[in-house]
Amino acid sequence: MDDSTPPPPAPPADSLPPPPPPPTMTGSPTDFLKGVVGKRVVVRLTSGVDYRGLLSCLDGYMNIALEQTEEHVNGLVTNRYGDAFIRGNNVLYISAAEPL
Amino acid sequence: MDSAASGIQEPFDLIRLSLSERVFVKLRGDRELTGVLHAYDGHMNLILSDVEETIMIVDQVEGSANGQNTVNIAKRKIDMLFVRGDGVILVSPPLRT
């Protein structure tokens, strides 16, 4: 038996270059929340209902005040509110709907 | 950092500005209320008067495709109501000028 070792697997020549790193977001969750105040956001509740609107403000309970709010259920607009107060315990996440 | 023109600094300001106004309240259990807001606290316990409650009852139709469900809507009126805060999902004040 010759002791030739198998060559290390070469990366396939036609493989895609590695994707660019995602834009570096440094900062705490609090910094994120400060950054999205005044921006358009999507607020998803644990029930699966989405609220899209302009984030006026929020507090430590994650109670949220939204303006120009649209309520989306299964992708359909089911209600519109000029202003809306959302009680924080119902919030699953807050997503920025425009670049920060 | 100043919040929009409304001058709201914290979410409860939205509720404070709605005192004595008719508000829409979305509750757990597919219930909605409209009524005049008299008082609230930090739990979002509410006192409402002249309330109309709307209850959405989805009847599952056995053996039929999804989407065949019928939604029954029941309404009732209540003169004066205390709402426990933990049932509240959303409160919307009347459209302000």
N, CA and C atoms of all chains as a GROMACS GRO file, in nm:
protein
  591
    1MET      N    1   0.085  -0.120   0.000
    1MET     CA    2   0.000   0.000   0.000
    1MET      C    3   0.087   0.123   0.000
    2ASP      N    4   0.076   0.203  -0.099
    2ASP     CA    5   0.147   0.332  -0.088
    2ASP      C    6   0.069   0.422   0.007
    3ASP      N    7   0.145   0.502   0.075
    3ASP     CA    8   0.080   0.582   0.179
    3ASP      C    9   0.039   0.720   0.128
    4SER      N   10   0.000   0.725   0.002
    4SER     CA   11  -0.049   0.856  -0.045
    4SER      C   12  -0.180   0.888   0.025
    5THR      N   13  -0.183   1.002   0.078
    5THR     CA   14  -0.306   1.045   0.145
    5THR      C   15  -0.397   1.109   0.043
    6PRO      N   16  -0.522   1.091   0.060
    6PRO     CA   17  -0.611   1.157  -0.036
    6PRO      C   18  -0.599   1.308  -0.026
    7PRO      N   19  -0.605   1.376  -0.139
    7PRO     CA   20  -0.593   1.523  -0.132
    7PRO      C   21  -0.711   1.582  -0.056
    8PRO      N   22  -0.686   1.690   0.008
    8PRO     CA   23  -0.800   1.753   0.077
    8PRO      C   24  -0.905   1.795  -0.024
    9PRO      N   25  -1.027   1.785   0.012
    9PRO     CA   26  -1.131   1.822  -0.085
    9PRO      C   27  -1.118   1.968  -0.124
   10ALA      N   28  -1.106   1.989  -0.254
   10ALA     CA   29  -1.096   2.127  -0.302
   10ALA      C   30  -1.236   2.187  -0.307
   11PRO      N   31  -1.246   2.314  -0.277
   11PRO     CA   32  -1.379   2.375  -0.290
   11PRO      C   33  -1.422   2.372  -0.435
   12PRO      N   34  -1.546   2.343  -0.459
   12PRO     CA   35  -1.590   2.341  -0.599
   12PRO      C   36  -1.562   2.476  -0.663
   13ALA      N   37  -1.510   2.467  -0.788
   13ALA     CA   38  -1.465   2.591  -0.852
   13ALA      C   39  -1.582   2.685  -0.876
   14ASP      N   40  -1.699   2.626  -0.900
   14ASP     CA   41  -1.811   2.714  -0.938
   14ASP      C   42  -1.894   2.756  -0.817
   15SER      N   43  -1.841   2.731  -0.694
   15SER     CA   44  -1.922   2.768  -0.579
   15SER      C   45  -1.935   2.920  -0.570
   16LEU      N   46  -2.045   2.962  -0.516
   16LEU     CA   47  -2.068   3.106  -0.502
   16LEU      C   48  -1.972   3.164  -0.401
   17PRO      N   49  -1.933   3.286  -0.418
   17PRO     CA   50  -1.851   3.349  -0.315
   17PRO      C   51  -1.932   3.359  -0.187
   18PRO      N   52  -1.864   3.363  -0.076
   18PRO     CA   53  -1.940   3.372   0.049
   18PRO      C   54  -2.026   3.497   0.050
   19PRO      N   55  -2.146   3.487   0.106
   19PRO     CA   56  -2.232   3.605   0.105
   19PRO      C   57  -2.170   3.716   0.187
   20PRO      N   58  -2.196   3.838   0.149
   20PRO     CA   59  -2.140   3.948   0.227
   20PRO      C   60  -2.195   3.943   0.368
   21PRO      N   61  -2.116   3.983   0.462
   21PRO     CA   62  -2.167   3.981   0.598
   21PRO      C   63  -2.287   4.073   0.611
   22PRO      N   64  -2.381   4.038   0.697
   22PRO     CA   65  -2.496   4.127   0.713
   22PRO      C   66  -2.451   4.260   0.770
   23PRO      N   67  -2.528   4.363   0.743
   23PRO     CA   68  -2.489   4.493   0.799
   23PRO      C   69  -2.474   4.481   0.950
   24THR      N   70  -2.363   4.527   0.998
   24THR     CA   71  -2.337   4.508   1.141
   24THR      C   72  -2.430   4.597   1.221
   25MET      N   73  -2.512   4.535   1.303
   25MET     CA   74  -2.598   4.608   1.393
   25MET      C   75  -2.542   4.591   1.533
   26THR      N   76  -2.479   4.691   1.581
   26THR     CA   77  -2.433   4.683   1.718
   26THR      C   78  -2.534   4.754   1.807
   27GLY      N   79  -2.530   4.721   1.931
   27GLY     CA   80  -2.619   4.788   2.024
   27GLY      C   81  -2.716   4.691   2.086
   28SER      N   82  -2.773   4.735   2.195
   28SER     CA   83  -2.863   4.651   2.274
   28SER      C   84  -3.003   4.656   2.216
   29PRO      N   85  -3.089   4.566   2.261
   29PRO     CA   86  -3.230   4.575   2.222
   29PRO      C   87  -3.288   4.714   2.249
   30THR      N   88  -3.248   4.773   2.359
   30THR     CA   89  -3.298   4.907   2.390
   30THR      C   90  -3.255   5.006   2.283
   31ASP      N   91  -3.131   4.993   2.235
   31ASP     CA   92  -3.084   5.083   2.129
   31ASP      C   93  -3.169   5.065   2.003
   32PHE      N   94  -3.201   4.939   1.974
   32PHE     CA   95  -3.287   4.914   1.857
   32PHE      C   96  -3.420   4.985   1.874
   33LEU      N   97  -3.480   4.969   1.992
   33LEU     CA   98  -3.612   5.029   2.014
   33LEU      C   99  -3.605   5.180   2.005
   34LYS      N  100  -3.499   5.239   2.061
   34LYS     CA  101  -3.484   5.385   2.048
   34LYS      C  102  -3.474   5.423   1.901
   35GLY      N  103  -3.406   5.337   1.824
   35GLY     CA  104  -3.384   5.368   1.682
   35GLY      C  105  -3.510   5.361   1.599
   36VAL      N  106  -3.608   5.278   1.638
   36VAL     CA  107  -3.728   5.263   1.555
   36VAL      C  108  -3.841   5.357   1.594
   37VAL      N  109  -3.825   5.430   1.704
   37VAL     CA  110  -3.930   5.526   1.740
   37VAL      C  111  -3.940   5.630   1.629
   38GLY      N  112  -4.060   5.655   1.584
   38GLY     CA  113  -4.082   5.748   1.474
   38GLY      C  114  -4.076   5.684   1.338
   39LYS      N  115  -4.042   5.556   1.332
   39LYS     CA  116  -4.033   5.484   1.204
   39LYS      C  117  -4.156   5.394   1.186
   40ARG      N  118  -4.173   5.348   1.064
   40ARG     CA  119  -4.279   5.250   1.038
   40ARG      C  120  -4.234   5.114   1.088
   41VAL      N  121  -4.323   5.047   1.158
   41VAL     CA  122  -4.289   4.918   1.216
   41VAL      C  123  -4.403   4.818   1.192
   42VAL      N  124  -4.369   4.692   1.209
   42VAL     CA  125  -4.470   4.586   1.217
   42VAL      C  126  -4.463   4.531   1.357
   43VAL      N  127  -4.575   4.532   1.426
   43VAL     CA  128  -4.584   4.473   1.560
   43VAL      C  129  -4.666   4.345   1.546
   44ARG      N  130  -4.604   4.233   1.577
   44ARG     CA  131  -4.680   4.107   1.574
   44ARG      C  132  -4.717   4.068   1.716
   45LEU      N  133  -4.842   4.032   1.733
   45LEU     CA  134  -4.888   3.985   1.863
   45LEU      C  135  -4.878   3.833   1.868
   46THR      N  136  -4.883   3.778   1.988
   46THR     CA  137  -4.874   3.633   2.002
   46THR      C  138  -4.990   3.564   1.932
   47SER      N  139  -5.101   3.635   1.913
   47SER     CA  140  -5.214   3.576   1.842
   47SER      C  141  -5.189   3.564   1.693
   48GLY      N  142  -5.081   3.624   1.643
   48GLY     CA  143  -5.052   3.620   1.500
   48GLY      C  144  -5.100   3.742   1.425
   49VAL      N  145  -5.174   3.828   1.491
   49VAL     CA  146  -5.221   3.950   1.426
   49VAL      C  147  -5.104   4.048   1.416
   50ASP      N  148  -5.096   4.116   1.301
   50ASP     CA  149  -4.992   4.217   1.279
   50ASP      C  150  -5.053   4.356   1.285
   51TYR      N  151  -4.980   4.449   1.340
   51TYR     CA  152  -5.017   4.591   1.334
   51TYR      C  153  -4.905   4.666   1.267
   52ARG      N  154  -4.937   4.733   1.156
   52ARG     CA  155  -4.838   4.812   1.083
   52ARG      C  156  -4.871   4.958   1.105
   53GLY      N  157  -4.771   5.033   1.146
   53GLY     CA  158  -4.796   5.175   1.166
   53GLY      C  159  -4.670   5.247   1.207
   54LEU      N  160  -4.689   5.374   1.238
   54LEU     CA  161  -4.579   5.460   1.278
   54LEU      C  162  -4.566   5.450   1.430
   55LEU      N  163  -4.448   5.412   1.475
   55LEU     CA  164  -4.428   5.390   1.619
   55LEU      C  165  -4.412   5.524   1.689
   56SER      N  166  -4.514   5.563   1.768
   56SER     CA  167  -4.505   5.690   1.840
   56SER      C  168  -4.412   5.678   1.959
   57CYS      N  169  -4.435   5.575   2.040
   57CYS     CA  170  -4.352   5.556   2.159
   57CYS      C  171  -4.385   5.422   2.221
   58LEU      N  172  -4.300   5.383   2.314
   58LEU     CA  173  -4.325   5.262   2.390
   58LEU      C  174  -4.265   5.279   2.528
   59ASP      N  175  -4.302   5.188   2.619
   59ASP     CA  176  -4.254   5.198   2.756
   59ASP      C  177  -4.191   5.066   2.799
   60GLY      N  178  -4.155   5.059   2.924
   60GLY     CA  179  -4.083   4.944   2.975
   60GLY      C  180  -4.162   4.815   2.975
   61TYR      N  181  -4.295   4.823   2.972
   61TYR     CA  182  -4.377   4.703   2.960
   61TYR      C  183  -4.393   4.661   2.815
   62MET      N  184  -4.333   4.739   2.726
   62MET     CA  185  -4.352   4.721   2.582
   62MET      C  186  -4.496   4.753   2.541
   63ASN      N  187  -4.566   4.830   2.624
   63ASN     CA  188  -4.687   4.896   2.575
   63ASN      C  189  -4.644   4.984   2.458
   64ILE      N  190  -4.728   4.991   2.356
   64ILE     CA  191  -4.689   5.057   2.232
   64ILE      C  192  -4.798   5.154   2.190
   65ALA      N  193  -4.757   5.273   2.146
   65ALA     CA  194  -4.850   5.365   2.082
   65ALA      C  195  -4.814   5.373   1.935
   66LEU      N  196  -4.910   5.344   1.850
   66LEU     CA  197  -4.891   5.347   1.705
   66LEU      C  198  -4.982   5.452   1.643
   67GLU      N  199  -4.936   5.511   1.533
   67GLU     CA  200  -5.019   5.601   1.453
   67GLU      C  201  -5.041   5.539   1.316
   68GLN      N  202  -5.148   5.581   1.250
   68GLN     CA  203  -5.180   5.535   1.114
   68GLN      C  204  -5.171   5.383   1.108
   69THR      N  205  -5.242   5.320   1.199
   69THR     CA  206  -5.225   5.176   1.219
   69THR      C  207  -5.317   5.096   1.129
   70GLU      N  208  -5.264   4.993   1.069
   70GLU     CA  209  -5.343   4.895   0.995
   70GLU      C  210  -5.331   4.762   1.067
   71GLU      N  211  -5.444   4.697   1.087
   71GLU     CA  212  -5.446   4.564   1.148
   71GLU      C  213  -5.451   4.460   1.035
   72HIS      N  214  -5.355   4.369   1.035
   72HIS     CA  215  -5.349   4.266   0.931
   72HIS      C  216  -5.372   4.129   0.994
   73VAL      N  217  -5.467   4.055   0.939
   73VAL     CA  218  -5.489   3.916   0.980
   73VAL      C  219  -5.479   3.831   0.855
   74ASN      N  220  -5.392   3.734   0.855
   74ASN     CA  221  -5.370   3.648   0.738
   74ASN      C  222  -5.340   3.732   0.613
   75GLY      N  223  -5.266   3.840   0.630
   75GLY     CA  224  -5.227   3.922   0.516
   75GLY      C  225  -5.333   4.018   0.467
   76LEU      N  226  -5.450   4.018   0.526
   76LEU     CA  227  -5.555   4.108   0.484
   76LEU      C  228  -5.573   4.218   0.588
   77VAL      N  229  -5.599   4.340   0.537
   77VAL     CA  230  -5.624   4.451   0.630
   77VAL      C  231  -5.764   4.432   0.687
   78THR      N  232  -5.773   4.423   0.818
   78THR     CA  233  -5.903   4.401   0.882
   78THR      C  234  -5.952   4.522   0.959
   79ASN      N  235  -5.866   4.621   0.981
   79ASN     CA  236  -5.907   4.738   1.056
   79ASN      C  237  -5.802   4.847   1.038
   80ARG      N  238  -5.845   4.970   1.056
   80ARG     CA  239  -5.752   5.084   1.056
   80ARG      C  240  -5.783   5.170   1.177
   81TYR      N  241  -5.679   5.219   1.239
   81TYR     CA  242  -5.694   5.306   1.355
   81TYR      C  243  -5.604   5.428   1.335
   82GLY      N  244  -5.657   5.545   1.373
   82GLY     CA  245  -5.572   5.663   1.370
   82GLY      C  246  -5.460   5.650   1.471
   83ASP      N  247  -5.496   5.616   1.591
   83ASP     CA  248  -5.399   5.588   1.697
   83ASP      C  249  -5.438   5.455   1.759
   84ALA      N  250  -5.339   5.388   1.813
   84ALA     CA  251  -5.369   5.262   1.881
   84ALA      C  252  -5.271   5.243   1.995
   85PHE      N  253  -5.327   5.202   2.107
   85PHE     CA  254  -5.246   5.162   2.222
   85PHE      C  255  -5.250   5.010   2.226
   86ILE      N  256  -5.134   4.946   2.225
   86ILE     CA  257  -5.127   4.801   2.233
   86ILE      C  258  -5.066   4.763   2.367
   87ARG      N  259  -5.136   4.680   2.444
   87ARG     CA  260  -5.085   4.639   2.575
   87ARG      C  261  -4.967   4.545   2.555
   88GLY      N  262  -4.858   4.574   2.628
   88GLY     CA  263  -4.730   4.510   2.599
   88GLY      C  264  -4.729   4.359   2.612
   89ASN      N  265  -4.812   4.303   2.698
   89ASN     CA  266  -4.805   4.158   2.719
   89ASN      C  267  -4.845   4.080   2.594
   90ASN      N  268  -4.912   4.144   2.500
   90ASN     CA  269  -4.956   4.074   2.379
   90ASN      C  270  -4.850   4.074   2.269
   91VAL      N  271  -4.740   4.148   2.289
   91VAL     CA  272  -4.643   4.170   2.180
   91VAL      C  273  -4.551   4.049   2.167
   92LEU      N  274  -4.538   3.999   2.045
   92LEU     CA  275  -4.440   3.894   2.014
   92LEU      C  276  -4.311   3.958   1.966
   93TYR      N  277  -4.321   4.045   1.866
   93TYR     CA  278  -4.202   4.117   1.821
   93TYR      C  279  -4.237   4.250   1.759
   94ILE      N  280  -4.134   4.334   1.746
   94ILE     CA  281  -4.144   4.462   1.676
   94ILE      C  282  -4.040   4.459   1.567
   95SER      N  283  -4.084   4.480   1.444
   95SER     CA  284  -3.994   4.471   1.330
   95SER      C  285  -3.992   4.606   1.259
   96ALA      N  286  -3.873   4.652   1.222
   96ALA     CA  287  -3.864   4.776   1.146
   96ALA      C  288  -3.915   4.751   1.005
   97ALA      N  289  -4.003   4.837   0.957
   97ALA     CA  290  -4.060   4.821   0.823
   97ALA      C  291  -3.999   4.918   0.725
   98GLU      N  292  -3.894   4.990   0.765
   98GLU     CA  293  -3.821   5.079   0.675
   98GLU      C  294  -3.677   5.081   0.724
   99PRO      N  295  -3.583   5.120   0.636
   99PRO     CA  296  -3.442   5.119   0.680
   99PRO      C  297  -3.422   5.210   0.800
  100LEU      N  298  -3.339   5.164   0.890
  100LEU     CA  299  -3.313   5.244   1.010
  100LEU      C  300  -3.206   5.350   0.981
  101MET      N  301  -3.562   6.319   1.866
  101MET     CA  302  -3.629   6.214   1.942
  101MET      C  303  -3.772   6.252   1.978
  102ASP      N  304  -3.812   6.377   1.947
  102ASP     CA  305  -3.947   6.409   1.992
  102ASP      C  306  -4.046   6.330   1.909
  103SER      N  307  -4.140   6.269   1.980
  103SER     CA  308  -4.240   6.190   1.910
  103SER      C  309  -4.324   6.284   1.826
  104ALA      N  310  -4.399   6.224   1.738
  104ALA     CA  311  -4.465   6.300   1.633
  104ALA      C  312  -4.548   6.415   1.690
  105ALA      N  313  -4.608   6.487   1.600
  105ALA     CA  314  -4.673   6.613   1.635
  105ALA      C  315  -4.770   6.602   1.750
  106SER      N  316  -4.821   6.480   1.775
  106SER     CA  317  -4.922   6.462   1.878
  106SER      C  318  -4.870   6.496   2.017
  107GLY      N  319  -4.740   6.497   2.037
  107GLY     CA  320  -4.686   6.531   2.167
  107GLY      C  321  -4.705   6.421   2.269
  108ILE      N  322  -4.699   6.297   2.223
  108ILE     CA  323  -4.714   6.183   2.313
  108ILE      C  324  -4.576   6.135   2.353
  109GLN      N  325  -4.552   6.126   2.485
  109GLN     CA  326  -4.422   6.081   2.531
  109GLN      C  327  -4.422   5.937   2.576
  110GLU      N  328  -4.533   5.889   2.624
  110GLU     CA  329  -4.541   5.748   2.662
  110GLU      C  330  -4.677   5.696   2.621
  111PRO      N  331  -4.687   5.564   2.600
  111PRO     CA  332  -4.812   5.511   2.544
  111PRO      C  333  -4.936   5.548   2.626
  112PHE      N  334  -4.921   5.557   2.758
  112PHE     CA  335  -5.040   5.587   2.838
  112PHE      C  336  -5.093   5.727   2.811
  113ASP      N  337  -5.011   5.815   2.755
  113ASP     CA  338  -5.061   5.947   2.717
  113ASP      C  339  -5.177   5.936   2.620
  114LEU      N  340  -5.167   5.835   2.532
  114LEU     CA  341  -5.275   5.814   2.434
  114LEU      C  342  -5.407   5.788   2.506
  115ILE      N  343  -5.399   5.711   2.616
  115ILE     CA  344  -5.521   5.679   2.691
  115ILE      C  345  -5.568   5.800   2.770
  116ARG      N  346  -5.470   5.871   2.829
  116ARG     CA  347  -5.507   5.988   2.910
  116ARG      C  348  -5.582   6.090   2.825
  117LEU      N  349  -5.538   6.106   2.700
  117LEU     CA  350  -5.602   6.203   2.611
  117LEU      C  351  -5.739   6.156   2.565
  118SER      N  352  -5.774   6.032   2.593
  118SER     CA  353  -5.903   5.978   2.550
  118SER      C  354  -6.006   5.974   2.661
  119LEU      N  355  -5.970   6.022   2.781
  119LEU     CA  356  -6.067   6.024   2.890
  119LEU      C  357  -6.189   6.105   2.847
  120SER      N  358  -6.305   6.054   2.885
  120SER     CA  359  -6.435   6.114   2.849
  120SER      C  360  -6.467   6.102   2.701
  121GLU      N  361  -6.386   6.030   2.627
  121GLU     CA  362  -6.414   6.008   2.484
  121GLU      C  363  -6.460   5.863   2.465
  122ARG      N  364  -6.525   5.842   2.350
  122ARG     CA  365  -6.565   5.705   2.316
  122ARG      C  366  -6.443   5.634   2.258
  123VAL      N  367  -6.411   5.520   2.312
  123VAL     CA  368  -6.293   5.445   2.266
  123VAL      C  369  -6.336   5.307   2.218
  124PHE      N  370  -6.249   5.251   2.136
  124PHE     CA  371  -6.264   5.114   2.089
  124PHE      C  372  -6.163   5.028   2.165
  125VAL      N  373  -6.209   4.917   2.219
  125VAL     CA  374  -6.121   4.828   2.296
  125VAL      C  375  -6.130   4.689   2.237
  126LYS      N  376  -6.015   4.632   2.204
  126LYS     CA  377  -6.012   4.494   2.155
  126LYS      C  378  -5.965   4.406   2.270
  127LEU      N  379  -6.044   4.302   2.296
  127LEU     CA  380  -6.018   4.215   2.410
  127LEU      C  381  -5.982   4.075   2.364
  128ARG      N  382  -5.919   4.001   2.454
  128ARG     CA  383  -5.899   3.858   2.431
  128ARG      C  384  -6.033   3.789   2.418
  129GLY      N  385  -6.033   3.676   2.348
  129GLY     CA  386  -6.156   3.599   2.332
  129GLY      C  387  -6.247   3.656   2.226
  130ASP      N  388  -6.192   3.723   2.125
  130ASP     CA  389  -6.269   3.774   2.011
  130ASP      C  390  -6.384   3.864   2.057
  131ARG      N  391  -6.351   3.953   2.148
  131ARG     CA  392  -6.451   4.048   2.195
  131ARG      C  393  -6.402   4.189   2.170
  132GLU      N  394  -6.496   4.276   2.141
  132GLU     CA  395  -6.463   4.417   2.122
  132GLU      C  396  -6.563   4.500   2.199
  133LEU      N  397  -6.517   4.614   2.246
  133LEU     CA  398  -6.604   4.706   2.318
  133LEU      C  399  -6.592   4.844   2.255
  134THR      N  400  -6.702   4.917   2.257
  134THR     CA  401  -6.690   5.062   2.241
  134THR      C  402  -6.765   5.124   2.358
  135GLY      N  403  -6.706   5.225   2.415
  135GLY     CA  404  -6.768   5.291   2.528
  135GLY      C  405  -6.693   5.417   2.564
  136VAL      N  406  -6.756   5.491   2.654
  136VAL     CA  407  -6.695   5.617   2.698
  136VAL      C  408  -6.600   5.586   2.813
  137LEU      N  409  -6.476   5.630   2.799
  137LEU     CA  410  -6.372   5.598   2.896
  137LEU      C  411  -6.377   5.696   3.013
  138HIS      N  412  -6.398   5.639   3.132
  138HIS     CA  413  -6.404   5.723   3.252
  138HIS      C  414  -6.278   5.718   3.334
  139ALA      N  415  -6.214   5.603   3.339
  139ALA     CA  416  -6.094   5.591   3.422
  139ALA      C  417  -6.012   5.473   3.374
  140TYR      N  418  -5.884   5.476   3.408
  140TYR     CA  419  -5.794   5.366   3.374
  140TYR      C  420  -5.682   5.367   3.476
  141ASP      N  421  -5.605   5.259   3.480
  141ASP     CA  422  -5.486   5.258   3.564
  141ASP      C  423  -5.372   5.190   3.489
  142GLY      N  424  -5.264   5.170   3.560
  142GLY     CA  425  -5.144   5.116   3.495
  142GLY      C  426  -5.157   4.973   3.446
  143HIS      N  427  -5.256   4.899   3.497
  143HIS     CA  428  -5.282   4.765   3.444
  143HIS      C  429  -5.369   4.770   3.319
  144MET      N  430  -5.415   4.889   3.285
  144MET     CA  431  -5.516   4.906   3.181
  144MET      C  432  -5.652   4.851   3.225
  145ASN      N  433  -5.673   4.840   3.358
  145ASN     CA  434  -5.811   4.827   3.404
  145ASN      C  435  -5.885   4.951   3.355
  146LEU      N  436  -6.007   4.932   3.309
  146LEU     CA  437  -6.082   5.042   3.249
  146LEU      C  438  -6.220   5.052   3.312
  147ILE      N  439  -6.269   5.172   3.323
  147ILE     CA  440  -6.411   5.195   3.353
  147ILE      C  441  -6.472   5.259   3.230
  148LEU      N  442  -6.571   5.190   3.175
  148LEU     CA  443  -6.639   5.239   3.055
  148LEU      C  444  -6.788   5.252   3.085
  149SER      N  445  -6.850   5.349   3.021
  149SER     CA  446  -6.995   5.359   3.031
  149SER      C  447  -7.055   5.357   2.891
  150ASP      N  448  -7.186   5.329   2.888
  150ASP     CA  449  -7.258   5.329   2.761
  150ASP      C  450  -7.187   5.237   2.661
  151VAL      N  451  -7.166   5.113   2.705
  151VAL     CA  452  -7.080   5.020   2.634
  151VAL      C  453  -7.161   4.932   2.540
  152GLU      N  454  -7.107   4.909   2.422
  152GLU     CA  455  -7.158   4.802   2.337
  152GLU      C  456  -7.048   4.699   2.322
  153GLU      N  457  -7.080   4.575   2.359
  153GLU     CA  458  -6.986   4.465   2.344
  153GLU      C  459  -7.022   4.386   2.220
  154THR      N  460  -6.920   4.355   2.140
  154THR     CA  461  -6.939   4.273   2.020
  154THR      C  462  -6.859   4.145   2.038
  155ILE      N  463  -6.927   4.032   2.028
  155ILE     CA  464  -6.862   3.902   2.048
  155ILE      C  465  -6.868   3.827   1.915
  156MET      N  466  -6.751   3.786   1.869
  156MET     CA  467  -6.744   3.709   1.744
  156MET      C  468  -6.734   3.561   1.778
  157ILE      N  469  -6.831   3.486   1.733
  157ILE     CA  470  -6.838   3.342   1.762
  157ILE      C  471  -6.821   3.269   1.630
  158VAL      N  472  -6.709   3.198   1.618
  158VAL     CA  473  -6.683   3.122   1.494
  158VAL      C  474  -6.736   2.981   1.514
  159ASP      N  475  -6.832   2.943   1.430
  159ASP     CA  476  -6.885   2.806   1.436
  159ASP      C  477  -6.812   2.720   1.335
  160GLN      N  478  -6.742   2.620   1.383
  160GLN     CA  479  -6.675   2.525   1.294
  160GLN      C  480  -6.783   2.437   1.232
  161VAL      N  481  -6.789   2.441   1.098
  161VAL     CA  482  -6.885   2.355   1.028
  161VAL      C  483  -6.818   2.220   1.009
  162GLU      N  484  -6.873   2.116   1.068
  162GLU     CA  485  -6.811   1.983   1.063
  162GLU      C  486  -6.809   1.932   0.920
  163GLY      N  487  -6.697   1.870   0.881
  163GLY     CA  488  -6.688   1.803   0.753
  163GLY      C  489  -6.689   1.895   0.633
  164SER      N  490  -6.663   2.023   0.654
  164SER     CA  491  -6.656   2.114   0.540
  164SER      C  492  -6.517   2.174   0.534
  165ALA      N  493  -6.484   2.227   0.416
  165ALA     CA  494  -6.351   2.284   0.398
  165ALA      C  495  -6.334   2.405   0.489
  166ASN      N  496  -6.208   2.435   0.513
  166ASN     CA  497  -6.180   2.557   0.589
  166ASN      C  498  -6.234   2.676   0.513
  167GLY      N  499  -6.274   2.775   0.584
  167GLY     CA  500  -6.333   2.891   0.520
  167GLY      C  501  -6.484   2.881   0.513
  168GLN      N  502  -6.535   2.761   0.543
  168GLN     CA  503  -6.680   2.745   0.547
  168GLN      C  504  -6.735   2.784   0.683
  169ASN      N  505  -6.644   2.818   0.774
  169ASN     CA  506  -6.691   2.852   0.907
  169ASN      C  507  -6.780   2.975   0.902
  170THR      N  508  -6.884   2.970   0.979
  170THR     CA  509  -6.971   3.087   0.987
  170THR      C  510  -6.935   3.165   1.112
  171VAL      N  511  -6.933   3.294   1.098
  171VAL     CA  512  -6.903   3.381   1.211
  171VAL      C  513  -7.033   3.445   1.257
  172ASN      N  514  -7.072   3.414   1.378
  172ASN     CA  515  -7.188   3.479   1.436
  172ASN      C  516  -7.141   3.595   1.522
  173ILE      N  517  -7.213   3.703   1.513
  173ILE     CA  518  -7.179   3.821   1.592
  173ILE      C  519  -7.291   3.849   1.689
  174ALA      N  520  -7.254   3.850   1.815
  174ALA     CA  521  -7.350   3.883   1.919
  174ALA      C  522  -7.315   4.020   1.975
  175LYS      N  523  -7.415   4.099   2.000
  175LYS     CA  524  -7.392   4.232   2.058
  175LYS      C  525  -7.478   4.246   2.182
  176ARG      N  526  -7.425   4.322   2.275
  176ARG     CA  527  -7.508   4.356   2.391
  176ARG      C  528  -7.463   4.491   2.445
  177LYS      N  529  -7.551   4.552   2.517
  177LYS     CA  530  -7.522   4.684   2.572
  177LYS      C  531  -7.511   4.676   2.724
  178ILE      N  532  -7.419   4.750   2.778
  178ILE     CA  533  -7.395   4.751   2.923
  178ILE      C  534  -7.380   4.897   2.964
  179ASP      N  535  -7.451   4.936   3.070
  179ASP     CA  536  -7.449   5.076   3.112
  179ASP      C  537  -7.313   5.116   3.166
  180MET      N  538  -7.260   5.034   3.252
  180MET     CA  539  -7.134   5.070   3.320
  180MET      C  540  -7.053   4.943   3.336
  181LEU      N  541  -6.924   4.951   3.303
  181LEU     CA  542  -6.845   4.828   3.294
  181LEU      C  543  -6.705   4.852   3.350
  182PHE      N  544  -6.659   4.758   3.431
  182PHE     CA  545  -6.519   4.753   3.471
  182PHE      C  546  -6.453   4.645   3.387
  183VAL      N  547  -6.345   4.681   3.318
  183VAL     CA  548  -6.271   4.585   3.236
  183VAL      C  549  -6.139   4.554   3.305
  184ARG      N  550  -6.115   4.427   3.334
  184ARG     CA  551  -5.986   4.390   3.392
  184ARG      C  552  -5.877   4.403   3.288
  185GLY      N  553  -5.767   4.467   3.328
  185GLY     CA  554  -5.664   4.506   3.232
  185GLY      C  555  -5.602   4.392   3.155
  186ASP      N  556  -5.591   4.274   3.216
  186ASP     CA  557  -5.517   4.169   3.146
  186ASP      C  558  -5.592   4.115   3.026
  187GLY      N  559  -5.719   4.149   3.010
  187GLY     CA  560  -5.791   4.107   2.891
  187GLY      C  561  -5.776   4.201   2.773
  188VAL      N  562  -5.712   4.315   2.797
  188VAL     CA  563  -5.705   4.418   2.692
  188VAL      C  564  -5.593   4.387   2.594
  189ILE      N  565  -5.623   4.391   2.466
  189ILE     CA  566  -5.520   4.380   2.363
  189ILE      C  567  -5.487   4.518   2.308
  190LEU      N  568  -5.589   4.595   2.274
  190LEU     CA  569  -5.567   4.721   2.204
  190LEU      C  570  -5.674   4.821   2.246
  191VAL      N  571  -5.635   4.946   2.258
  191VAL     CA  572  -5.730   5.054   2.283
  191VAL      C  573  -5.704   5.160   2.176
  192SER      N  574  -5.812   5.201   2.110
  192SER     CA  575  -5.798   5.304   2.008
  192SER      C  576  -5.889   5.420   2.041
  193PRO      N  577  -5.830   5.538   2.056
  193PRO     CA  578  -5.912   5.656   2.082
  193PRO      C  579  -5.986   5.699   1.957
  194PRO      N  580  -6.083   5.788   1.973
  194PRO     CA  581  -6.153   5.836   1.855
  194PRO      C  582  -6.056   5.912   1.765
  195LEU      N  583  -6.091   5.921   1.638
  195LEU     CA  584  -6.005   5.996   1.546
  195LEU      C  585  -6.002   6.141   1.590
  196ARG      N  586  -5.880   6.187   1.610
  196ARG     CA  587  -5.863   6.324   1.660
  196ARG      C  588  -5.840   6.417   1.543
  197THR      N  589  -5.888   6.541   1.557
  197THR     CA  590  -5.868   6.638   1.449
  197THR      C  591  -5.722   6.680   1.443
   0.00000   0.00000   0.00000
